[in-house]
Structures are given as structure tokens and as C-alpha cells.
Amino acid sequence: MQGLEFSIAMIAGWADKHSTEFKDWCTEQGMPDLNVQGLIDYMCHIVMSEHAIDRDDLRLILLFGDFATQNREAYAEWVTTQFNVPPLIANMTLVTTTFTGVELTA
């Protein structure tokens, strides 16, 4: 798994672990009717397939990254513990998704 796919998997896993909070957060962001589990499943599809990422996918990646950034320390600790990676790598997953989403949707 390459950098972007790993990052997407991590932020999707975080949202899945905190799906209720993710749904509440999306509602606060003005998106009350999102099918959170459907979005998480779609993110997994992006990672597991040869799916060509388009502009809408990038916006979705940015949404998931923004949610994970809300509790950066807990997210980094979770990624570090769950996947046995250094904290720097955990934090880089957020940077990767944010940079990719912002640069390519601008």
C-alpha cells in the first residue's frame, strides 16, 4: 500500500471507530443527511481497488482528514498503536490527506 492509500485507510479507520462522533461532526459542518457507513465503505473501496480518484473523492478525503485532525493527538496514538508505526508516520497520514485534498481540489 502506498502513501496516499495508507493515509486514506487510516483516516477511514478512525472515522469508522468514531462513527457516531463523525456523523455528529458532519452534521455540525452542515451535512446532516450523510450515510456515514456508506462513506466509510466507499473510502475502503478507494483503497482496495484500482479506483481512479476524482475531484469528488478528494473532497471526501479532505472531509475525513479534517475530522481526524480535530483530535490529532488521539488519532496519532491510535494509528501508532494499531499499526505499529512511529508517531511521525501517524501524523504524516493527516498531512498527506490534507495536502492532497487541498492541492487537487483548488
C-alpha positions in Angstrom: 0.0 0.0 0.0 1.4 3.4 -1.0 1.4 6.6 1.0 -2.0 8.1 -0.1 -3.8 4.7 0.1 -2.3 4.1 3.6 -3.4 7.6 4.7 -6.9 7.1 3.4 -7.1 3.7 5.2 -6.0 5.3 8.4 -8.5 8.2 8.3 -11.3 5.9 7.2 -10.5 3.5 10.1 -10.5 6.5 12.5 -13.9 7.6 11.3 -15.2 4.0 11.5 -14.0 3.7 15.1 -15.7 7.0 15.9 -18.7 6.8 13.5 -21.2 8.4 15.9 -18.8 11.4 16.5 -18.1 11.5 12.8 -21.8 11.7 12.0 -22.3 14.5 14.6 -19.3 16.4 13.3 -20.6 16.1 9.7 -24.0 17.5 10.9 -22.2 20.4 12.5 -20.4 21.0 9.2 -23.8 21.4 7.5 -24.1 17.8 6.2 -26.8 16.2 8.4 -28.0 13.6 6.0 -24.8 11.8 5.2 -24.7 8.0 5.2 -21.6 7.7 7.3 -21.2 3.9 6.9 -21.6 4.3 3.1 -18.9 6.9 3.1 -16.6 4.7 5.1 -17.3 1.7 2.8 -16.6 3.9 -0.2 -13.2 5.0 1.3 -12.3 1.4 1.7 -13.3 0.8 -1.9 -10.9 3.5 -3.0 -8.1 1.9 -1.0 -8.8 -1.7 -2.0 -9.4 -1.2 -5.8 -7.7 0.4 -8.8 -10.2 3.2 -8.4 -9.2 6.4 -10.2 -9.5 9.2 -7.6 -11.5 12.1 -8.9 -12.2 15.6 -7.6 -15.2 14.5 -5.5 -13.1 11.7 -4.0 -10.5 14.3 -3.0 -13.2 16.4 -1.3 -14.3 13.3 0.6 -10.7 12.5 1.6 -10.3 16.1 2.9 -13.5 15.7 4.9 -12.2 12.6 6.6 -8.8 14.2 7.2 -10.4 17.3 8.7 -12.4 15.0 11.1 -9.2 13.2 12.2 -7.4 16.5 12.7 -10.0 17.5 15.3 -8.3 15.2 17.8 -4.8 14.9 16.3 -3.1 13.5 19.4 -5.6 10.7 20.0 -5.6 9.9 16.2 -1.8 9.7 16.1 -1.8 7.5 19.2 -4.4 5.2 17.7 -2.5 4.8 14.4 0.8 4.3 16.2 -0.7 1.6 18.5 -2.9 -0.2 16.0 -0.4 -0.3 13.1 2.9 -0.2 14.9 4.2 2.8 13.1 6.2 5.7 14.5 4.2 8.8 15.6 5.7 10.8 12.8 4.1 8.4 10.2 0.8 8.7 12.0 1.0 12.5 11.8 2.1 12.3 8.1 -1.1 10.5 7.2 -3.0 13.6 8.2 -0.6 15.9 6.3 -0.8 13.7 3.2 -4.6 13.7 3.1 -4.9 17.4 3.8 -2.2 18.4 1.3 -3.6 16.1 -1.4 -7.2 17.2 -0.9 -6.4 21.0 -0.8 -3.9 21.0 -3.7 -6.0 18.9 -6.1 -9.4 20.5 -5.3 -8.2 24.1 -5.6 
